[in-house]
Amino acid sequence: MDSGQWVIPLDAAAEYAESSIGGKAWNLARLQQAGFRVAAGFCIATAAYERFLHAAGLTTFIQLELGRKSLSEMRWEELWDAALRIRNRFSIAELPREVAESIRSAVTVL
């Protein structure tokens, strides 16, 4: 898949590997291909998600949060706090401009 193809119309998604669009989108595309009625839509490619993670530095942040000590040695409160910090970082992270524009365009077409 071209790394610039962040959004894939659902009616074309069956042509892609499941790993590149996610299981739900892939199964919906296969149902549509088999003749079942499926609402019009699109899927966001896993490459777009990976681009988001990289651009926002989330992969490194998650590794640092979860690498503080062995998960088996963490108390539930420590896991809870780490999860909250990770969730907060996701909520304030910005989508890369090219990914956001592709999603906006796809929504406009629907």
WOCOR-V365349 format. One record per helix or strand. SS is the DSSP state (~ for helix, > for strand). FROM is the first residue (numbers start at 1). LEN is the number of residues. If there is no record, write none. Layout:
# WOCOR-V365349
SS;FROM;LEN  SS;FROM;LEN
This chain:
# WOCOR-V365349
>;7;3  ~;10;6  ~;18;4  ~;23;11  >;42;3  ~;46;11  ~;58;9  ~;71;3  ~;76;17  ~;97;13
